[in-house]
Amino acid sequence: MKYDTFLGGVEPGGLRSKQEIKILICYILNNAIEGLKKSEIISLVQENGIANYFELTEAISELLASKNIEYDCDESKVLALTRSGKMISEQLQDLLPRTVKEKSIKAANKLIHRKKMEQENTVNIVKNDHGYNVIFKVSGGEFDLMSMNLYVPDMEQAKLVREGFYNDPGFIYRGALALLTKNKDLVKGLMRDFEEGEDSET
């Protein structure tokens, strides 16, 4: 396949042709658990070193112009495949490296999961006279399962706490419940989940 793209920011094994980038965009929209906005696709592909920012932007514009993809009708700016875009994904996906497909879908679903966590659970960072309060709530749907106000001395730690919370609010809730009730089975389950989470990140 002809290499015809800028390679700035592209890691070894990334995409190096416009055709591949267009196929990847269709592949992501066809296989992610939910639709994604243009900015989200660009962000997840670029941040993983799969393709160049400018090439991604141009590829999405060309796919829109050729009606392979379109904006969802709910004005959320979410992109969706048309019939021809779906055909591109299903018939040409084998042209993409397997590692690129796996990495892109993992990143897409992680981003979607993170968005849901942020929509359903809240974190506010409030400055005080001595540092910052991180105030977060774990939602149970129609009611809050847990709310907590945690003091930290600086903004850097506040951001770390917020990031850790959004990674898995349910884990934070189960952890607090296990420690407060001294339930050994819950603690063992938490440790097992923690170790499995560490293994999946390596």
C-alpha positions, -999 to +999 in steps of 0.1 A: +000+000+000+013+035-009+025+056+020+011+091+014+006+106+049+025+128+073+040+107+100+044+132+128+034+116+161+029+082+145+045+053+164+061+023+147+033+001+135+009+030+130-010+038+098+009+054+069-017+057+042-049+077+038-068+047+028-059+028+059-069+058+081-103+060+064-108+023+069-098+026+106-123+054+112-151+033+097-139+002+117-139+022+150-175+034+144-186+000+134-171-018+164-171+006+194-198+000+220-213+035+212-209+063+187-181+088+190-177+125+182-151+136+156-129+151+183-130+119+203-119+097+174-091+121+166-080+122+202-080+084+208-063+076+175-037+103+179-029+097+216-022+061+208+002+070+180-018+053+153-022+082+129-013+119+124-037+146+136-039+164+103-044+132+083-072+121+107-090+154+103-088+153+065-099+116+064-130+124+085-139+154+063-135+132+031-156+104+046-183+129+054-181+144+019-184+110+003-213+101+027-195+071+042-202+086+076-226+112+089-236+131+120-262+116+142-296+133+139-298+141+177-274+171+173-250+155+197-223+156+170-218+119+173-206+103+140-224+073+126-217+050+096-239+050+065-244+018+046-214+024+024-193+031+055-203-001+071-194-019+039-159-003+040-154-015+076-166-051+070-150-057+036-117-038+041-109-043+078-084-071+070-061-044+054-055-030+089-029-045+112-045-066+139-026-047+166-040-014+153-076-027+154-072-041+189-056-010+203-081+014+187-112-004+199-098-009+234-090+029+235-125+037+221-144+016+246-122+029+275-131+065+264-168+057+262-167+040+296-149+071+311-176+094+296-203+074+313-184+075+346-182+113+344-218+116+335-231+094+363-206+103+390-194+138+400-161+152+413-156+188+423-123+203+434-127+232+458-099+254+471-097+261+508-073+280+531-050+251+535-052+233+501-081+216+483-112+196+491-121+169+465-158+162+468-171+132+450-203+112+447-210+076+436-243+074+418-267+045+423-290+057+395-319+075+412-299+082+444-263+085+456-246+054+470-218+074+486-206+110+489-172+120+503-152+151+510-114+145+510-088+170+519-055+171+499-027+197+502-022+207+465-039+206+431-016+179+418-029+154+444-065+167+438-062+158+401-047+124+410-076+117+433-101+128+407-085+106+381-084+076+404-120+080+412-132+083+376-112+052+367-136+030+387-161+047+411-176+013+419-143+001+432-140+031+455-175+024+469-168-013+475-135-004+491-151+020+516-178-005+523-153-033+528-131-013+552-159+002+572-176-032+577-143-051+580-158-077+556-128-100+548-145-115+517-151-080+503-115-071+510-102-103+492-124-095+463-111-060+461-075-072+462-082-097+434-099-069+413-070-046+420-044-072+409-064-080+377-066-043+369-028-039+373-022-069+350-045-055+323-026-022+322+008-039+317 
